[in-house]
Amino acid sequence: MSELNTPALRHDWSKQEITALFEQPFNDLLFQAQSIHRGNFDPNQVQVSTLLSIKTGACPEDCGYCSQSSKNDAEVERERLLPLDEVIEKAQLAKDNGASRFCMGAAWRNPTDKNLEKVIDMITAVKDIGMETCVTLGMLTEKQSQRLKDAGLDYYNHNLDTSPEHYGDIITTRTYQDRLDTLANVRAANINVCSGGILGMGEQRSDRVSLLQQLSNLPQHPDSVPINMLVQVEGTPLHGVDEIEPLEFIRTIATARIIMPKSVVRLSAGRTEMSDETQALCFLAGANSIFYGDKLLTTDNPAESHDQQLFDKLGLNTKHVFESTSKQSACSC
Protein backbone atom coordinates (compact mmCIF):
# COMPACT_ATOMS: atom_id res chain seq x y z
CA MET A 1 0.00 0.00 0.00
CA SER A 2 1.16 3.51 -0.71
CA GLU A 3 1.81 6.11 1.93
CA LEU A 4 -1.33 7.92 0.76
CA ASN A 5 -3.75 5.16 1.70
CA THR A 6 -2.08 4.05 4.93
CA PRO A 7 -1.88 7.28 6.95
CA ALA A 8 -0.91 7.16 10.60
CA LEU A 9 -3.79 7.59 13.01
CA ARG A 10 -3.67 11.14 14.32
CA HIS A 11 -5.39 12.80 17.25
CA ASP A 12 -3.98 16.29 16.79
CA TRP A 13 -5.83 17.62 13.76
CA SER A 14 -6.07 21.40 13.60
CA LYS A 15 -9.05 23.28 12.21
CA GLN A 16 -6.78 24.76 9.57
CA GLU A 17 -5.75 21.30 8.35
CA ILE A 18 -9.32 20.01 8.22
CA THR A 19 -10.51 23.17 6.48
CA ALA A 20 -7.80 22.70 3.85
CA LEU A 21 -9.12 19.20 3.17
CA PHE A 22 -12.68 20.50 2.79
CA GLU A 23 -11.55 23.20 0.37
CA GLN A 24 -9.73 20.92 -2.07
CA PRO A 25 -11.16 20.60 -5.57
CA PHE A 26 -14.01 18.09 -5.30
CA ASN A 27 -12.33 15.46 -7.50
CA ASP A 28 -9.07 15.68 -5.56
CA LEU A 29 -10.90 15.34 -2.23
CA LEU A 30 -12.82 12.26 -3.38
CA PHE A 31 -9.70 10.69 -4.90
CA GLN A 32 -7.82 11.08 -1.62
CA ALA A 33 -10.75 9.77 0.43
CA GLN A 34 -11.31 6.76 -1.85
CA SER A 35 -7.60 5.93 -1.87
CA ILE A 36 -7.52 5.92 1.93
CA HIS A 37 -10.74 3.93 2.03
CA ARG A 38 -9.29 1.24 -0.25
CA GLY A 39 -6.21 1.05 1.94
CA ASN A 40 -8.31 0.09 4.96
CA PHE A 41 -11.55 -1.53 3.75
CA ASP A 42 -13.09 -3.56 0.97
CA PRO A 43 -14.37 -0.71 -1.25
CA ASN A 44 -17.39 -2.73 -2.37
CA GLN A 45 -18.64 -3.87 1.02
CA VAL A 46 -21.24 -2.05 3.11
CA GLN A 47 -22.13 -3.03 6.67
CA VAL A 48 -25.88 -3.05 7.27
CA SER A 49 -27.59 -2.31 10.58
CA THR A 50 -31.21 -1.97 11.66
CA LEU A 51 -32.38 0.53 14.26
CA LEU A 52 -35.40 0.00 16.51
CA SER A 53 -36.93 2.54 18.88
CA ILE A 54 -37.49 0.52 22.05
CA LYS A 55 -38.90 3.50 23.98
CA THR A 56 -40.40 6.42 22.06
CA GLY A 57 -41.29 9.97 23.06
CA ALA A 58 -41.46 12.11 26.20
CA CYS A 59 -37.72 12.76 26.35
CA PRO A 60 -36.93 15.61 28.79
CA GLU A 61 -34.12 16.98 26.59
CA ASP A 62 -34.74 19.98 24.32
CA CYS A 63 -32.77 18.94 21.23
CA GLY A 64 -34.01 21.25 18.49
CA TYR A 65 -34.01 18.53 15.83
CA CYS A 66 -35.83 15.83 17.76
CA SER A 67 -39.46 14.80 17.36
CA GLN A 68 -39.28 12.85 20.64
CA SER A 69 -38.52 15.84 22.86
CA SER A 70 -41.27 16.72 25.33
CA LYS A 71 -40.28 20.36 24.77
CA ASN A 72 -41.21 20.23 21.07
CA ASP A 73 -44.61 20.09 19.36
CA ALA A 74 -44.04 17.18 17.00
CA GLU A 75 -46.83 14.64 16.91
CA VAL A 76 -45.06 11.63 18.40
CA GLU A 77 -46.99 9.50 20.86
CA ARG A 78 -45.34 8.54 24.09
CA GLU A 79 -44.74 4.80 24.32
CA ARG A 80 -43.52 2.52 27.06
CA LEU A 81 -40.44 0.34 26.77
CA LEU A 82 -41.16 -2.40 24.23
CA PRO A 83 -41.67 -5.92 25.60
CA LEU A 84 -38.81 -8.34 25.15
CA ASP A 85 -40.66 -10.69 22.79
CA GLU A 86 -41.41 -7.85 20.36
CA VAL A 87 -37.75 -6.80 20.31
CA ILE A 88 -36.69 -10.40 19.61
CA GLU A 89 -39.20 -10.61 16.75
CA LYS A 90 -37.91 -7.36 15.20
CA ALA A 91 -34.29 -8.47 15.56
CA GLN A 92 -34.94 -11.81 13.88
CA LEU A 93 -36.71 -10.04 11.01
CA ALA A 94 -33.78 -7.66 10.64
CA LYS A 95 -31.34 -10.57 10.48
CA ASP A 96 -33.50 -12.35 7.92
CA ASN A 97 -33.43 -9.18 5.80
CA GLY A 98 -29.64 -9.04 5.81
CA ALA A 99 -28.72 -6.87 8.81
CA SER A 100 -25.67 -7.92 10.82
CA ARG A 101 -26.10 -5.45 13.68
CA PHE A 102 -29.22 -4.55 15.65
CA CYS A 103 -29.35 -1.12 17.24
CA MET A 104 -31.84 -0.19 19.95
CA GLY A 105 -32.63 3.40 20.90
CA ALA A 106 -34.53 4.75 23.90
CA ALA A 107 -35.68 8.34 24.38
CA TRP A 108 -34.12 8.87 27.79
CA ARG A 109 -31.87 11.56 29.21
CA ASN A 110 -30.16 8.69 31.00
CA PRO A 111 -31.41 5.20 31.88
CA THR A 112 -32.40 4.24 35.40
CA ASP A 113 -30.72 1.11 36.74
CA LYS A 114 -34.09 -0.69 36.56
CA ASN A 115 -34.55 0.20 32.89
CA LEU A 116 -30.94 -0.69 32.17
CA GLU A 117 -31.58 -4.25 33.40
CA LYS A 118 -34.49 -4.55 30.94
CA VAL A 119 -32.27 -3.36 28.09
CA ILE A 120 -29.61 -5.86 29.13
CA ASP A 121 -32.18 -8.64 28.70
CA MET A 122 -32.74 -7.36 25.16
CA ILE A 123 -29.01 -7.27 24.46
CA THR A 124 -28.64 -10.87 25.62
CA ALA A 125 -31.57 -12.02 23.49
CA VAL A 126 -30.33 -10.26 20.33
CA LYS A 127 -26.84 -11.71 20.75
CA ASP A 128 -28.41 -15.15 21.12
CA ILE A 129 -29.91 -14.64 17.64
CA GLY A 130 -26.39 -14.15 16.33
CA MET A 131 -26.32 -10.40 15.74
CA GLU A 132 -24.02 -7.65 16.96
CA THR A 133 -25.70 -5.28 19.40
CA CYS A 134 -25.73 -1.51 19.75
CA VAL A 135 -27.77 0.72 22.04
CA THR A 136 -28.27 4.45 22.46
CA LEU A 137 -29.79 5.30 25.82
CA GLY A 138 -28.52 8.79 26.63
CA MET A 139 -25.88 9.60 29.22
CA LEU A 140 -24.16 6.77 31.09
CA THR A 141 -22.20 6.56 34.31
CA GLU A 142 -18.99 4.53 34.62
CA LYS A 143 -20.87 1.82 36.51
CA GLN A 144 -23.64 1.60 33.91
CA SER A 145 -21.10 1.42 31.09
CA GLN A 146 -19.34 -1.47 32.78
CA ARG A 147 -22.66 -3.22 33.35
CA LEU A 148 -23.40 -3.04 29.63
CA LYS A 149 -19.93 -4.36 28.84
CA ASP A 150 -20.43 -7.27 31.22
CA ALA A 151 -23.70 -8.04 29.42
CA GLY A 152 -21.80 -8.33 26.13
CA LEU A 153 -22.82 -5.07 24.44
CA ASP A 154 -20.79 -4.54 21.28
CA TYR A 155 -21.38 -0.82 20.51
CA TYR A 156 -22.71 2.26 22.25
CA ASN A 157 -23.93 5.28 20.29
CA HIS A 158 -23.70 8.78 21.68
CA ASN A 159 -23.42 11.53 19.08
CA LEU A 160 -21.75 14.89 19.60
CA ASP A 161 -24.35 16.25 17.15
CA THR A 162 -22.53 19.43 16.09
CA SER A 163 -19.60 21.69 16.96
CA PRO A 164 -19.03 23.05 20.47
CA GLU A 165 -19.56 26.52 19.03
CA HIS A 166 -22.99 25.74 17.53
CA TYR A 167 -24.13 23.31 20.22
CA GLY A 168 -25.86 25.88 22.45
CA ASP A 169 -28.15 26.87 19.57
CA ILE A 170 -29.38 23.27 19.32
CA ILE A 171 -29.46 21.90 22.90
CA THR A 172 -29.49 23.51 26.35
CA THR A 173 -30.46 20.63 28.65
CA ARG A 174 -27.17 18.73 28.28
CA THR A 175 -23.70 20.18 27.89
CA TYR A 176 -21.09 19.24 25.33
CA GLN A 177 -18.90 18.05 28.18
CA ASP A 178 -21.72 15.73 29.32
CA ARG A 179 -21.49 14.05 25.93
CA LEU A 180 -17.72 13.78 26.06
CA ASP A 181 -17.93 12.32 29.57
CA THR A 182 -20.33 9.58 28.42
CA LEU A 183 -17.99 8.71 25.55
CA ALA A 184 -15.13 8.50 28.04
CA ASN A 185 -17.13 6.17 30.31
CA VAL A 186 -18.01 3.90 27.36
CA ARG A 187 -14.40 3.88 26.15
CA ALA A 188 -13.14 3.03 29.64
CA ALA A 189 -15.46 0.01 29.69
CA ASN A 190 -13.91 -1.13 26.39
CA ILE A 191 -17.18 -0.89 24.47
CA ASN A 192 -16.93 0.13 20.82
CA VAL A 193 -17.84 3.80 20.49
CA CYS A 194 -20.24 5.11 17.86
CA SER A 195 -20.28 8.90 17.65
CA GLY A 196 -20.94 11.38 14.90
CA GLY A 197 -23.18 14.29 14.14
CA ILE A 198 -26.05 15.85 12.22
CA LEU A 199 -25.57 18.15 9.25
CA GLY A 200 -28.03 20.75 8.06
CA MET A 201 -28.94 22.27 11.44
CA GLY A 202 -28.12 25.81 10.40
CA GLU A 203 -24.41 25.37 11.01
CA GLN A 204 -21.58 26.80 8.91
CA ARG A 205 -18.75 24.86 7.30
CA SER A 206 -16.58 25.98 10.21
CA ASP A 207 -18.94 24.06 12.51
CA ARG A 208 -18.62 20.92 10.40
CA VAL A 209 -14.85 21.31 10.58
CA SER A 210 -15.02 21.74 14.35
CA LEU A 211 -17.27 18.68 14.79
CA LEU A 212 -14.85 16.51 12.81
CA GLN A 213 -11.95 17.92 14.82
CA GLN A 214 -13.67 16.92 18.07
CA LEU A 215 -14.30 13.38 16.80
CA SER A 216 -10.86 12.81 15.30
CA ASN A 217 -9.01 14.18 18.32
CA LEU A 218 -10.69 11.90 20.85
CA PRO A 219 -8.21 9.55 22.60
CA GLN A 220 -9.43 6.87 20.20
CA HIS A 221 -11.28 7.51 16.96
CA PRO A 222 -14.89 6.34 17.21
CA ASP A 223 -15.22 2.83 15.87
CA SER A 224 -18.14 4.13 13.84
CA VAL A 225 -18.92 7.68 12.76
CA PRO A 226 -22.56 8.25 11.73
CA ILE A 227 -23.03 11.27 9.51
CA ASN A 228 -26.70 12.25 9.54
CA MET A 229 -28.53 14.70 7.32
CA LEU A 230 -31.19 16.52 9.32
CA VAL A 231 -34.68 15.14 8.77
CA GLN A 232 -36.87 18.17 9.32
CA VAL A 233 -39.91 17.35 11.43
CA GLU A 234 -42.83 19.74 11.72
CA GLY A 235 -43.22 20.95 15.28
CA THR A 236 -39.48 21.05 16.01
CA PRO A 237 -37.49 24.31 16.19
CA LEU A 238 -35.32 23.31 13.22
CA HIS A 239 -38.22 22.71 10.88
CA GLY A 240 -37.77 25.05 7.91
CA VAL A 241 -34.04 25.63 8.36
CA ASP A 242 -32.00 25.89 5.15
CA GLU A 243 -31.00 22.44 3.94
CA ILE A 244 -27.37 21.45 3.44
CA GLU A 245 -26.26 21.14 -0.18
CA PRO A 246 -25.60 17.52 -1.27
CA LEU A 247 -22.04 18.25 -2.42
CA GLU A 248 -21.21 19.82 0.96
CA PHE A 249 -22.60 16.72 2.67
CA ILE A 250 -20.39 14.52 0.48
CA ARG A 251 -17.36 16.72 1.26
CA THR A 252 -18.00 16.08 4.95
CA ILE A 253 -18.14 12.32 4.40
CA ALA A 254 -14.87 12.42 2.46
CA THR A 255 -13.09 14.55 5.05
CA ALA A 256 -14.25 12.24 7.85
CA ARG A 257 -12.83 9.28 5.93
CA ILE A 258 -9.44 10.98 5.50
CA ILE A 259 -8.93 12.04 9.11
CA MET A 260 -10.44 8.88 10.65
CA PRO A 261 -9.14 6.31 8.15
CA LYS A 262 -10.01 3.16 10.11
CA SER A 263 -13.43 4.19 11.40
CA VAL A 264 -16.59 2.93 9.77
CA VAL A 265 -18.35 5.97 8.32
CA ARG A 266 -22.10 5.48 8.41
CA LEU A 267 -24.53 7.11 6.04
CA SER A 268 -27.37 7.53 8.51
CA ALA A 269 -30.54 9.64 8.73
CA GLY A 270 -31.69 11.67 5.75
CA ARG A 271 -31.25 9.09 3.02
CA THR A 272 -34.90 9.49 1.97
CA GLU A 273 -33.97 13.01 0.87
CA MET A 274 -30.94 11.84 -1.12
CA SER A 275 -30.90 10.77 -4.74
CA ASP A 276 -29.26 7.50 -5.71
CA GLU A 277 -26.48 9.58 -7.25
CA THR A 278 -25.82 11.41 -3.99
CA GLN A 279 -25.67 8.16 -2.06
CA ALA A 280 -23.35 6.65 -4.66
CA LEU A 281 -20.96 9.60 -4.24
CA CYS A 282 -21.12 9.15 -0.47
CA PHE A 283 -19.97 5.54 -0.88
CA LEU A 284 -17.22 6.73 -3.21
CA ALA A 285 -16.22 9.28 -0.56
CA GLY A 286 -15.73 6.53 2.02
CA ALA A 287 -19.10 5.77 3.60
CA ASN A 288 -19.30 2.03 4.24
CA SER A 289 -22.28 1.48 6.51
CA ILE A 290 -26.00 2.28 6.44
CA PHE A 291 -29.16 1.74 8.41
CA TYR A 292 -31.53 -0.64 6.67
CA GLY A 293 -35.30 -0.63 7.22
CA ASP A 294 -38.23 1.71 6.80
CA LYS A 295 -37.76 3.66 10.05
CA LEU A 296 -34.92 5.34 11.96
CA LEU A 297 -36.49 5.69 15.41
CA THR A 298 -39.38 7.96 14.30
CA THR A 299 -38.28 9.21 10.87
CA ASP A 300 -38.61 7.50 7.50
CA ASN A 301 -35.82 5.53 5.86
CA PRO A 302 -35.67 4.10 2.31
CA ALA A 303 -37.41 0.77 1.81
CA GLU A 304 -35.20 -2.30 1.93
CA SER A 305 -36.12 -3.16 -1.65
CA HIS A 306 -34.91 0.22 -2.92
CA ASP A 307 -31.67 -0.11 -0.99
CA GLN A 308 -31.03 -3.55 -2.44
CA GLN A 309 -31.70 -2.26 -5.96
CA LEU A 310 -29.16 0.51 -5.40
CA PHE A 311 -26.59 -1.94 -4.00
CA ASP A 312 -27.09 -4.15 -7.04
CA LYS A 313 -26.58 -1.22 -9.40
CA LEU A 314 -23.38 -0.22 -7.61
CA GLY A 315 -22.08 -3.75 -7.14
CA LEU A 316 -21.99 -3.37 -3.36
CA ASN A 317 -21.87 -6.46 -1.18
CA THR A 318 -23.84 -6.61 2.06
CA LYS A 319 -24.03 -10.37 2.55
CA HIS A 320 -21.20 -10.85 5.04
CA VAL A 321 -20.87 -9.51 8.55
CA PHE A 322 -18.44 -6.60 8.49
CA GLU A 323 -15.21 -7.32 10.34
CA SER A 324 -13.15 -4.38 11.55
CA THR A 325 -9.54 -4.12 10.41
CA SER A 326 -8.58 -2.99 13.93
CA LYS A 327 -10.02 -1.87 17.26
CA GLN A 328 -10.29 1.59 15.68
CA SER A 329 -12.35 0.43 12.77
CA ALA A 330 -15.69 -0.54 13.45
CA CYS A 331 -21.65 1.56 14.46
CA SER A 332 -23.84 4.09 15.09
CA CYS A 333 -27.27 4.76 15.66
C-alpha positions in Angstrom: 0.0 0.0 0.0 1.2 3.5 -0.7 1.8 6.1 1.9 -1.3 7.9 0.8 -3.8 5.2 1.7 -2.1 4.1 4.9 -1.9 7.3 7.0 -0.9 7.2 10.6 -3.8 7.6 13.0 -3.7 11.1 14.3 -5.4 12.8 17.3 -4.0 16.3 16.8 -5.8 17.6 13.8 -6.1 21.4 13.6 -9.0 23.3 12.2 -6.8 24.8 9.6 -5.7 21.3 8.3 -9.3 20.0 8.2 -10.5 23.2 6.5 -7.8 22.7 3.9 -9.1 19.2 3.2 -12.7 20.5 2.8 -11.5 23.2 0.4 -9.7 20.9 -2.1 -11.2 20.6 -5.6 -14.0 18.1 -5.3 -12.3 15.5 -7.5 -9.1 15.7 -5.6 -10.9 15.3 -2.2 -12.8 12.3 -3.4 -9.7 10.7 -4.9 -7.8 11.1 -1.6 -10.7 9.8 0.4 -11.3 6.8 -1.9 -7.6 5.9 -1.9 -7.5 5.9 1.9 -10.7 3.9 2.0 -9.3 1.2 -0.2 -6.2 1.1 1.9 -8.3 0.1 5.0 -11.6 -1.5 3.7 -13.1 -3.6 1.0 -14.4 -0.7 -1.3 -17.4 -2.7 -2.4 -18.6 -3.9 1.0 -21.2 -2.0 3.1 -22.1 -3.0 6.7 -25.9 -3.0 7.3 -27.6 -2.3 10.6 -31.2 -2.0 11.7 -32.4 0.5 14.3 -35.4 0.0 16.5 -36.9 2.5 18.9 -37.5 0.5 22.0 -38.9 3.5 24.0 -40.4 6.4 22.1 -41.3 10.0 23.1 -41.5 12.1 26.2 -37.7 12.8 26.3 -36.9 15.6 28.8 -34.1 17.0 26.6 -34.7 20.0 24.3 -32.8 18.9 21.2 -34.0 21.2 18.5 -34.0 18.5 15.8 -35.8 15.8 17.8 -39.5 14.8 17.4 -39.3 12.9 20.6 -38.5 15.8 22.9 -41.3 16.7 25.3 -40.3 20.4 24.8 -41.2 20.2 21.1 -44.6 20.1 19.4 -44.0 17.2 17.0 -46.8 14.6 16.9 -45.1 11.6 18.4 -47.0 9.5 20.9 -45.3 8.5 24.1 -44.7 4.8 24.3 -43.5 2.5 27.1 -40.4 0.3 26.8 -41.2 -2.4 24.2 -41.7 -5.9 25.6 -38.8 -8.3 25.1 -40.7 -10.7 22.8 -41.4 -7.9 20.4 -37.7 -6.8 20.3 -36.7 -10.4 19.6 -39.2 -10.6 16.8 -37.9 -7.4 15.2 -34.3 -8.5 15.6 -34.9 -11.8 13.9 -36.7 -10.0 11.0 -33.8 -7.7 10.6 -31.3 -10.6 10.5 -33.5 -12.4 7.9 -33.4 -9.2 5.8 -29.6 -9.0 5.8 -28.7 -6.9 8.8 -25.7 -7.9 10.8 -26.1 -5.4 13.7 -29.2 -4.6 15.6 -29.4 -1.1 17.2 -31.8 -0.2 19.9 -32.6 3.4 20.9 -34.5 4.7 23.9 -35.7 8.3 24.4 -34.1 8.9 27.8 -31.9 11.6 29.2 -30.2 8.7 31.0 -31.4 5.2 31.9 -32.4 4.2 35.4 -30.7 1.1 36.7 -34.1 -0.7 36.6 -34.6 0.2 32.9 -30.9 -0.7 32.2 -31.6 -4.2 33.4 -34.5 -4.6 30.9 -32.3 -3.4 28.1 -29.6 -5.9 29.1 -32.2 -8.6 28.7 -32.7 -7.4 25.2 -29.0 -7.3 24.5 -28.6 -10.9 25.6 -31.6 -12.0 23.5 -30.3 -10.3 20.3 -26.8 -11.7 20.7 -28.4 -15.2 21.1 -29.9 -14.6 17.6 -26.4 -14.2 16.3 -26.3 -10.4 15.7 -24.0 -7.6 17.0 -25.7 -5.3 19.4 -25.7 -1.5 19.8 -27.8 0.7 22.0 -28.3 4.4 22.5 -29.8 5.3 25.8 -28.5 8.8 26.6 -25.9 9.6 29.2 -24.2 6.8 31.1 -22.2 6.6 34.3 -19.0 4.5 34.6 -20.9 1.8 36.5 -23.6 1.6 33.9 -21.1 1.4 31.1 -19.3 -1.5 32.8 -22.7 -3.2 33.4 -23.4 -3.0 29.6 -19.9 -4.4 28.8 -20.4 -7.3 31.2 -23.7 -8.0 29.4 -21.8 -8.3 26.1 -22.8 -5.1 24.4 -20.8 -4.5 21.3 -21.4 -0.8 20.5 -22.7 2.3 22.2 -23.9 5.3 20.3 -23.7 8.8 21.7 -23.4 11.5 19.1 -21.7 14.9 19.6 -24.4 16.3 17.1 -22.5 19.4 16.1 -19.6 21.7 17.0 -19.0 23.0 20.5 -19.6 26.5 19.0 -23.0 25.7 17.5 -24.1 23.3 20.2 -25.9 25.9 22.5 -28.2 26.9 19.6 -29.4 23.3 19.3 -29.5 21.9 22.9 -29.5 23.5 26.3 -30.5 20.6 28.7 -27.2 18.7 28.3 -23.7 20.2 27.9 -21.1 19.2 25.3 -18.9 18.0 28.2 -21.7 15.7 29.3 -21.5 14.1 25.9 -17.7 13.8 26.1 -17.9 12.3 29.6 -20.3 9.6 28.4 -18.0 8.7 25.6 -15.1 8.5 28.0 -17.1 6.2 30.3 -18.0 3.9 27.4 -14.4 3.9 26.1 -13.1 3.0 29.6 -15.5 0.0 29.7 -13.9 -1.1 26.4 -17.2 -0.9 24.5 -16.9 0.1 20.8 -17.8 3.8 20.5 -20.2 5.1 17.9 -20.3 8.9 17.7 -20.9 11.4 14.9 -23.2 14.3 14.1 -26.0 15.8 12.2 -25.6 18.1 9.3 -28.0 20.8 8.1 -28.9 22.3 11.4 -28.1 25.8 10.4 -24.4 25.4 11.0 -21.6 26.8 8.9 -18.8 24.9 7.3 -16.6 26.0 10.2 -18.9 24.1 12.5 -18.6 20.9 10.4 -14.9 21.3 10.6 -15.0 21.7 14.3 -17.3 18.7 14.8 -14.9 16.5 12.8 -11.9 17.9 14.8 -13.7 16.9 18.1 -14.3 13.4 16.8 -10.9 12.8 15.3 -9.0 14.2 18.3 -10.7 11.9 20.8 -8.2 9.6 22.6 -9.4 6.9 20.2 -11.3 7.5 17.0 -14.9 6.3 17.2 -15.2 2.8 15.9 -18.1 4.1 13.8 -18.9 7.7 12.8 -22.6 8.2 11.7 -23.0 11.3 9.5 -26.7 12.2 9.5 -28.5 14.7 7.3 -31.2 16.5 9.3 -34.7 15.1 8.8 -36.9 18.2 9.3 -39.9 17.4 11.4 -42.8 19.7 11.7 -43.2 21.0 15.3 -39.5 21.0 16.0 -37.5 24.3 16.2 -35.3 23.3 13.2 -38.2 22.7 10.9 -37.8 25.0 7.9 -34.0 25.6 8.4 -32.0 25.9 5.1 -31.0 22.4 3.9 -27.4 21.5 3.4 -26.3 21.1 -0.2 -25.6 17.5 -1.3 -22.0 18.3 -2.4 -21.2 19.8 1.0 -22.6 16.7 2.7 -20.4 14.5 0.5 -17.4 16.7 1.3 -18.0 16.1 5.0 -18.1 12.3 4.4 -14.9 12.4 2.5 -13.1 14.5 5.1 -14.3 12.2 7.8 -12.8 9.3 5.9 -9.4 11.0 5.5 -8.9 12.0 9.1 -10.4 8.9 10.6 -9.1 6.3 8.2 -10.0 3.2 10.1 -13.4 4.2 11.4 -16.6 2.9 9.8 -18.4 6.0 8.3 -22.1 5.5 8.4 -24.5 7.1 6.0 -27.4 7.5 8.5 -30.5 9.6 8.7 -31.7 11.7 5.8 -31.3 9.1 3.0 -34.9 9.5 2.0 -34.0 13.0 0.9 -30.9 11.8 -1.1 -30.9 10.8 -4.7 -29.3 7.5 -5.7 -26.5 9.6 -7.3 -25.8 11.4 -4.0 -25.7 8.2 -2.1 -23.4 6.7 -4.7 -21.0 9.6 -4.2 -21.1 9.2 -0.5 -20.0 5.5 -0.9 -17.2 6.7 -3.2 -16.2 9.3 -0.6 -15.7 6.5 2.0 -19.1 5.8 3.6 -19.3 2.0 4.2 -22.3 1.5 6.5 -26.0 2.3 6.4 -29.2 1.7 8.4 -31.5 -0.6 6.7 -35.3 -0.6 7.2 -38.2 1.7 6.8 -37.8 3.7 10.1 -34.9 5.3 12.0 -36.5 5.7 15.4 -39.4 8.0 14.3 -38.3 9.2 10.9 -38.6 7.5 7.5 -35.8 5.5 5.9 -35.7 4.1 2.3 -37.4 0.8 1.8 -35.2 -2.3 1.9 -36.1 -3.2 -1.6 -34.9 0.2 -2.9 -31.7 -0.1 -1.0 -31.0 -3.5 -2.4 -31.7 -2.3 -6.0 -29.2 0.5 -5.4 -26.6 -1.9 -4.0 -27.1 -4.2 -7.0 -26.6 -1.2 -9.4 -23.4 -0.2 -7.6 -22.1 -3.8 -7.1 -22.0 -3.4 -3.4 -21.9 -6.5 -1.2 -23.8 -6.6 2.1 -24.0 -10.4 2.6 -21.2 -10.8 5.0 -20.9 -9.5 8.5 -18.4 -6.6 8.5 -15.2 -7.3 10.3 -13.1 -4.4 11.6 -9.5 -4.1 10.4 -8.6 -3.0 13.9 -10.0 -1.9 17.3 -10.3 1.6 15.7 -12.3 0.4 12.8 -15.7 -0.5 13.4 -21.6 1.6 14.5 -23.8 4.1 15.1 -27.3 4.8 15.7 
